[in-house]
Amino acid sequence: MRRLALAALAALACLAFACVRAPSASAAGPCGLTSTPVVGSAPLRVTFTATCASASYAWAFGDGAVGVGQSVEHTYPAGSFHPTLTTDAGADTAPAVTAISLSLRVPAVARYAQWVTLHASVTPNVPVTLRGRRFVAGKLRVRVLGTSPYVAEALGVRSAPAHTVVIPKLVVRVAGSPVVGSRLRVIATLHPANAGKVVAPHLVDTRTAHLAHVMVRTRPAHGWQAVRGSATVAIVQPNLALGSSGPSVRALEDRLAELHYAIKRDGFFGSEDLEAVYAFQKVERLDRTGTVDAALWARLLRATVPAARYPGDHVEVDKTRQVLFIVRGGKVTLTVATSTGATGNTPLGLWHVYRKVGGFDWVLYYPSYFLRGFAVHGYPDVPPYPASHGCARIPMWIAQTVYAQIGYGSAVYVYA
């Protein structure tokens, strides 16, 4: 009976001992001990408890500090440490203590969708992760897609949240024909849409011809930076003709230049503008009026650079549309109005430049001959229809530019 009672008491003692040890780390040895916690954020306060009877308890905490007593507390700086206990029963090694110092440095400001580098500093040297991705040599590249704080983690220890103010992308454009009296809408788009509210006018003032400046701003959501955007558009008169001048003509010249038409940009609708308008109307297969109206403005807005028929570097003369193309790498770099043979006698085919004259050759200005007496040359009169003796006439003012781009041996394609 006494033996059963002793066994029961031993079981109860063992159960009680296990309950005490459950949340802490322990070490087996001459004298059992517990330490709580063994991993945490520095400075880390750890409680050590010896579980055996002894006349003395001497603790060496592993960082140069010592303590005495069956139960002691010690605060660790950042690092990894190996404490020990010496009792009457001998020396015990306590579980290693890891006190972690973790900090995270992020850019103060970044643009939406920009790639940035985050920097983590950790002591001791343990793995650091952020959202499941591991830092390498203290660095991690991330793409900024929102304003959620960045929090790094190392063995369960989390860094203080780090915030980046994000600059969203604001795109401002106008939709419609920029002519006097038209309806020209302002379209402002914020990326991402939850970055704030766009404050912008709905329409551009088109009551008079002028250079309109559209200003747009945002009221930012939390964590996002306010941004501003703008668009500049020339509101032009719908009708232009030879002798017109002002911002409407400048807008016409700028658009034609964007489409690679030969044009002199001076704000005056002179013969150069007339020939460029002719060239555009020819390419677009429109009536060759040489004037600009609302319909032509709309066509200019949706037009693209003319397409070459052949690859490589060469010259193309389109007899049907009465235009000449300078082509580089299969792309049209310059479109010039031309006038070919009045009787249709400009020869079709692939030819090569064999003779050039830098100046006047009889009445031909800066000619580049490609077959017998047939040449590309400047001439005072370049009507919007075939009128030459067989050559490809081009305006005098652009003749030297074209001449410089047609070297000896250059290919000249003539087609209808």
C-alpha positions as CSV (number, residue, x, y, z in Angstrom):
1,M,0.0,0.0,0.0
2,R,2.8,2.4,0.9
3,R,4.5,1.5,-2.5
4,L,1.4,2.5,-4.4
5,A,1.1,5.8,-2.5
6,L,4.7,6.6,-3.3
7,A,4.1,5.8,-7.0
8,A,1.1,8.1,-7.1
9,L,3.0,10.9,-5.5
10,A,5.8,10.5,-8.0
11,A,3.3,10.7,-10.9
12,L,1.8,13.8,-9.5
13,A,5.2,15.4,-9.1
14,C,6.1,14.5,-12.6
15,L,2.8,15.9,-14.0
16,A,3.3,19.2,-12.0
17,F,6.9,19.5,-13.3
18,A,5.8,19.0,-16.9
19,C,3.1,21.7,-16.5
20,V,5.7,24.2,-15.4
21,R,8.1,23.3,-18.2
22,A,5.6,23.4,-21.1
23,P,6.0,27.0,-22.2
24,S,9.8,27.2,-21.7
25,A,12.9,25.6,-23.1
26,S,14.7,23.2,-20.9
27,A,18.0,21.3,-20.7
28,A,18.7,17.9,-19.3
29,G,21.8,17.4,-17.1
30,P,22.9,17.1,-13.5
31,C,20.3,19.8,-12.6
32,G,17.4,20.4,-14.9
33,L,16.6,24.0,-15.8
34,T,14.2,26.1,-17.8
35,S,14.6,29.4,-19.6
36,T,11.7,31.6,-21.0
37,P,11.7,32.8,-23.7
38,V,14.7,31.7,-25.7
39,V,14.0,33.7,-28.9
40,G,12.6,37.2,-29.1
41,S,13.1,40.8,-29.9
42,A,16.1,42.5,-28.3
43,P,16.4,43.7,-25.6
44,L,15.2,40.2,-24.6
45,R,14.4,39.6,-20.9
46,V,14.8,35.9,-20.1
47,T,13.9,34.1,-16.9
48,F,16.1,31.1,-15.9
49,T,14.9,28.6,-13.3
50,A,16.8,25.6,-11.8
51,T,14.6,22.6,-11.0
52,C,17.0,20.8,-8.6
53,A,17.9,21.3,-5.0
54,S,21.4,22.8,-4.5
55,A,23.3,24.8,-2.0
56,S,24.3,27.3,-4.7
57,Y,23.3,28.3,-8.2
58,A,25.8,30.1,-10.4
59,W,24.6,31.4,-13.8
60,A,26.9,32.5,-16.6
61,F,24.6,34.2,-19.2
62,G,26.9,33.9,-22.1
63,D,27.3,37.6,-22.7
64,G,29.9,38.2,-19.9
65,A,27.3,38.7,-17.2
66,V,26.7,36.3,-14.3
67,G,24.0,35.8,-11.7
68,V,23.2,33.7,-8.6
69,G,19.9,32.1,-7.3
70,Q,17.6,29.3,-8.2
71,S,15.5,31.6,-10.4
72,V,17.1,34.7,-12.1
73,E,16.3,37.1,-14.8
74,H,18.7,38.6,-17.4
75,T,18.1,41.1,-20.2
76,Y,20.1,40.3,-23.4
77,P,21.2,42.7,-26.1
78,A,21.0,41.6,-29.8
79,G,22.9,38.5,-30.4
80,S,23.1,34.7,-29.9
81,F,24.2,33.5,-26.5
82,H,24.9,30.1,-24.7
83,P,24.1,30.4,-20.9
84,T,25.3,27.8,-18.4
85,L,24.4,26.9,-14.8
86,T,26.7,25.4,-12.1
87,T,25.2,23.7,-9.1
88,D,26.3,21.1,-6.5
89,A,25.4,18.5,-9.1
90,G,27.8,20.0,-11.7
91,A,27.5,22.1,-14.8
92,D,24.5,22.4,-17.0
93,T,24.1,24.0,-20.5
94,A,21.0,26.1,-20.9
95,P,19.2,26.4,-24.3
96,A,20.8,29.0,-26.6
97,V,19.2,32.4,-26.4
98,T,18.7,34.4,-29.6
99,A,17.8,38.1,-29.1
100,I,17.0,39.6,-32.4
101,S,17.3,43.2,-33.5
102,L,15.5,43.7,-36.8
103,S,15.0,47.0,-38.7
104,L,13.8,47.7,-42.2
105,R,14.6,50.6,-44.5
106,V,12.4,51.5,-47.5
107,P,12.3,54.4,-49.9
108,A,10.4,57.3,-48.5
109,V,8.7,57.9,-51.9
110,A,8.3,55.8,-55.0
111,R,6.2,55.8,-58.1
112,Y,3.4,53.3,-58.7
113,A,4.7,50.1,-60.3
114,Q,8.3,51.1,-59.7
115,W,10.9,48.5,-58.7
116,V,12.7,49.5,-55.5
117,T,15.2,47.9,-53.1
118,L,14.3,47.2,-49.4
119,H,17.2,47.0,-46.9
120,A,17.0,44.8,-43.8
121,S,19.4,45.0,-40.9
122,V,19.4,42.0,-38.5
123,T,21.5,40.9,-35.5
124,P,22.4,38.1,-35.2
125,N,22.7,36.8,-38.7
126,V,19.5,34.9,-39.2
127,P,17.2,34.6,-42.2
128,V,14.9,37.6,-42.9
129,T,11.8,37.4,-45.0
130,L,9.0,39.7,-46.2
131,R,5.7,38.3,-47.5
132,G,7.3,34.9,-48.1
133,R,10.4,36.2,-49.9
134,R,13.8,36.0,-48.4
135,F,16.3,38.9,-48.3
136,V,19.7,38.2,-49.9
137,A,22.7,40.1,-48.4
138,G,20.2,42.3,-46.6
139,K,18.4,43.4,-49.8
140,L,15.1,42.5,-51.5
141,R,13.7,44.0,-54.7
142,V,9.9,44.6,-54.7
143,R,7.5,46.3,-57.1
144,V,5.5,49.1,-55.5
145,L,1.8,48.3,-56.1
146,G,0.1,49.8,-53.1
147,T,0.5,51.6,-49.8
148,S,0.4,48.7,-47.3
149,P,3.3,48.9,-44.8
150,Y,6.3,46.7,-45.2
151,V,7.0,44.3,-42.3
152,A,10.1,42.0,-42.3
153,E,10.2,38.9,-40.1
154,A,13.1,36.9,-38.6
155,L,12.4,33.8,-36.5
156,G,9.0,35.1,-35.6
157,V,10.3,38.6,-34.7
158,R,8.7,41.3,-36.8
159,S,10.2,44.7,-37.7
160,A,8.4,48.0,-37.2
161,P,6.1,48.8,-40.1
162,A,7.9,50.8,-42.8
163,H,5.9,53.0,-45.1
164,T,6.5,54.3,-48.6
165,V,4.4,57.2,-50.0
166,V,3.4,56.2,-53.5
167,I,3.1,58.5,-56.4
168,P,0.3,57.3,-58.7
169,K,0.4,57.7,-62.5
170,L,-1.9,60.4,-63.9
171,V,-2.6,60.4,-67.7
172,V,-4.3,63.4,-69.2
173,R,-5.5,63.6,-72.8
174,V,-8.3,65.2,-74.8
175,A,-10.8,63.5,-77.1
176,G,-12.4,65.2,-80.0
177,S,-11.4,67.6,-82.8
178,P,-9.5,70.7,-81.5
179,V,-11.3,73.2,-83.8
180,V,-13.2,76.3,-82.8
181,G,-16.8,75.4,-81.7
182,S,-16.2,71.7,-81.3
183,R,-16.8,69.5,-78.2
184,L,-13.4,68.6,-76.8
185,R,-13.5,66.4,-73.7
186,V,-10.8,66.1,-71.0
187,I,-10.0,62.5,-70.1
188,A,-7.9,62.1,-67.0
189,T,-7.1,58.6,-65.7
190,L,-5.4,57.7,-62.4
191,H,-3.5,54.5,-62.0
192,P,-4.4,52.8,-59.8
193,A,-7.9,54.2,-59.5
194,N,-8.0,53.9,-55.7
195,A,-5.1,56.3,-55.3
196,G,-7.4,59.3,-55.0
197,K,-10.0,61.4,-56.8
198,V,-9.2,63.2,-60.0
199,V,-10.1,66.9,-60.1
200,A,-10.3,68.1,-63.8
201,P,-12.5,70.1,-66.1
202,H,-14.9,68.2,-68.3
203,L,-14.4,70.2,-71.5
204,V,-11.8,72.4,-73.1
205,D,-12.8,75.9,-74.0
206,T,-13.1,76.0,-77.8
207,R,-14.9,79.3,-78.3
208,T,-11.8,80.9,-79.9
209,A,-8.6,79.8,-81.5
210,H,-5.9,79.7,-78.9
211,L,-3.4,77.4,-77.1
212,A,-5.4,75.7,-74.4
213,H,-3.7,74.5,-71.2
214,V,-5.6,71.9,-69.3
215,M,-4.6,71.4,-65.6
216,V,-5.6,68.3,-63.6
217,R,-4.8,67.4,-60.0
218,T,-5.8,64.7,-57.5
219,R,-7.1,64.6,-54.0
220,P,-5.0,61.7,-52.7
221,A,-6.2,58.7,-50.7
222,H,-4.3,57.8,-47.5
223,G,-0.7,56.8,-48.3
224,W,-0.7,58.2,-51.8
225,Q,0.9,61.4,-53.0
226,A,-1.1,64.1,-54.7
227,V,-0.1,64.5,-58.4
228,R,-0.7,67.0,-61.1
229,G,-0.9,66.6,-64.8
230,S,-1.6,68.8,-67.8
231,A,-2.3,68.7,-71.5
232,T,-1.7,71.4,-74.1
233,V,-3.8,71.6,-77.2
234,A,-4.1,74.1,-80.0
235,I,-7.7,75.1,-80.7
236,V,-7.7,76.0,-84.3
237,Q,-9.9,77.6,-86.9
238,P,-11.6,74.9,-88.9
239,N,-10.9,76.6,-92.3
240,L,-7.3,77.4,-93.5
241,A,-6.0,78.3,-96.9
242,L,-3.1,80.0,-98.6
243,G,-2.3,83.2,-96.7
244,S,-3.7,82.1,-93.3
245,S,-1.5,82.5,-90.3
246,G,-1.4,82.1,-86.5
247,P,-1.7,79.3,-84.0
248,S,-4.0,77.3,-86.2
249,V,-1.5,77.2,-89.0
250,R,1.2,76.2,-86.5
251,A,-0.9,73.4,-85.3
252,L,-1.4,72.2,-88.9
253,E,2.3,72.3,-89.6
254,D,3.2,70.5,-86.4
255,R,0.7,67.7,-87.2
256,L,1.9,67.3,-90.7
257,A,5.5,67.1,-89.5
258,E,4.5,64.4,-87.0
259,L,3.2,62.4,-89.9
260,H,6.5,62.9,-91.8
261,Y,5.3,65.3,-94.5
262,A,7.7,67.8,-95.9
263,I,6.7,71.1,-94.2
264,K,8.2,74.4,-93.1
265,R,7.0,75.3,-89.7
266,D,6.7,79.1,-89.5
267,G,3.0,79.7,-88.7
268,F,2.2,81.0,-92.2
269,F,0.2,79.1,-94.7
270,G,2.5,79.5,-97.7
271,S,3.3,77.4,-100.7
272,E,5.1,74.9,-98.5
273,D,2.0,74.3,-96.5
274,L,-0.1,74.2,-99.7
275,E,2.2,71.4,-101.1
276,A,2.1,69.5,-97.8
277,V,-1.7,69.6,-97.6
278,Y,-1.8,68.4,-101.2
279,A,0.5,65.6,-100.3
280,F,-1.6,64.6,-97.4
281,Q,-4.8,64.7,-99.4
282,K,-3.1,62.6,-102.1
283,V,-2.0,59.9,-99.6
284,E,-5.4,59.8,-98.0
285,R,-7.1,59.8,-101.4
286,L,-9.1,62.9,-100.7
287,D,-10.0,65.7,-103.0
288,R,-6.9,67.8,-103.8
289,T,-8.2,71.2,-102.7
290,G,-5.2,72.5,-100.9
291,T,-7.4,73.9,-98.1
292,V,-8.2,72.7,-94.6
293,D,-11.6,72.4,-93.1
294,A,-13.2,70.6,-90.1
295,A,-13.3,67.3,-92.0
296,L,-9.6,67.5,-92.9
297,W,-8.7,68.3,-89.2
298,A,-10.5,65.2,-88.1
299,R,-8.7,63.1,-90.8
300,L,-5.4,64.6,-89.7
301,L,-6.0,63.6,-86.1
302,R,-6.6,59.9,-86.9
303,A,-4.1,59.6,-89.7
304,T,-0.8,57.6,-89.4
305,V,2.6,57.9,-91.1
306,P,2.2,56.6,-94.7
307,A,3.4,53.1,-95.3
308,A,6.2,52.1,-97.7
309,R,5.6,49.5,-100.3
310,Y,9.1,48.0,-100.3
311,P,11.7,47.2,-97.6
312,G,15.1,48.7,-97.1
313,D,16.5,52.2,-98.0
314,H,15.2,53.7,-101.2
315,V,12.9,56.2,-102.9
316,E,9.4,55.5,-104.0
317,V,7.4,57.5,-106.6
318,D,3.7,56.7,-106.5
319,K,2.3,57.9,-109.9
320,T,-1.3,57.3,-108.8
321,R,-1.2,59.4,-105.7
322,Q,1.5,61.8,-107.0
323,V,3.8,61.6,-104.0
324,L,7.4,60.7,-103.4
325,F,8.5,58.8,-100.3
326,I,12.0,58.7,-98.8
327,V,12.2,55.3,-97.2
328,R,14.7,54.1,-94.6
329,G,14.6,50.7,-93.1
330,G,11.3,50.1,-94.7
331,K,9.7,53.1,-93.0
332,V,8.7,56.3,-94.7
333,T,10.8,59.2,-93.2
334,L,9.7,61.9,-95.6
335,T,6.6,62.4,-97.9
336,V,6.9,65.0,-100.6
337,A,4.4,66.2,-103.2
338,T,5.4,65.3,-106.7
339,S,4.2,65.8,-110.3
340,T,5.1,63.1,-112.8
341,G,4.8,62.9,-116.6
342,A,1.7,64.6,-118.0
343,T,1.4,61.9,-120.6
344,G,2.0,59.1,-118.1
345,N,5.5,58.6,-119.6
346,T,7.4,58.4,-116.2
347,P,8.8,54.9,-116.5
348,L,7.5,52.2,-114.2
349,G,10.0,49.9,-112.5
350,L,13.1,49.7,-110.3
351,W,15.8,52.1,-111.3
352,H,19.1,53.3,-109.7
353,V,20.5,56.8,-109.5
354,Y,23.5,57.1,-111.9
355,R,24.0,60.9,-112.2
356,K,23.5,63.9,-109.9
357,V,24.0,67.6,-110.4
358,G,24.3,69.8,-107.3
359,G,22.5,72.9,-108.6
360,F,20.8,73.7,-111.9
361,D,21.0,71.4,-114.8
362,W,19.2,73.4,-117.5
363,V,15.9,74.1,-115.7
364,L,16.2,71.1,-113.4
365,Y,17.1,72.0,-109.8
366,Y,19.4,69.5,-108.0
367,P,18.4,66.6,-110.2
368,S,19.1,62.9,-109.4
369,Y,18.9,61.0,-112.7
370,F,17.7,57.4,-112.5
371,L,17.1,56.5,-116.2
372,R,18.3,58.4,-119.2
373,G,16.9,62.0,-118.9
374,F,14.4,61.0,-116.1
375,A,15.2,62.5,-112.7
376,V,13.9,63.5,-109.4
377,H,14.4,67.3,-109.3
378,G,13.2,70.6,-107.9
379,Y,10.9,72.7,-110.1
380,P,9.0,76.0,-109.5
381,D,5.6,74.5,-110.5
382,V,4.4,71.3,-108.8
383,P,0.6,71.1,-109.4
384,P,-1.4,68.3,-107.7
385,Y,-1.6,66.3,-110.9
386,P,0.8,64.9,-113.6
387,A,2.3,67.9,-115.5
388,S,6.0,67.2,-116.1
389,H,7.8,66.0,-119.3
390,G,8.4,62.7,-117.5
391,C,10.5,63.5,-114.5
392,A,9.3,63.5,-110.9
393,R,9.1,67.2,-110.0
394,I,9.3,68.2,-106.3
395,P,9.0,71.7,-104.7
396,M,12.1,73.9,-105.0
397,W,12.4,74.5,-101.2
398,I,12.8,70.8,-100.4
399,A,14.9,69.8,-103.4
400,Q,18.2,70.1,-101.7
401,T,17.0,68.0,-98.7
402,V,15.8,65.2,-101.0
403,Y,19.0,65.5,-103.2
404,A,21.1,64.9,-100.1
405,Q,19.2,61.7,-99.2
406,I,19.5,60.1,-102.7
407,G,23.0,58.9,-103.2
408,Y,24.6,57.4,-106.3
409,G,23.2,53.9,-106.8
410,S,20.1,54.6,-104.7
411,A,17.1,52.5,-105.7
412,V,14.1,54.4,-107.1
413,Y,10.9,52.5,-107.4
414,V,8.3,54.0,-109.7
415,Y,4.8,52.4,-109.5
416,A,1.2,53.3,-110.2
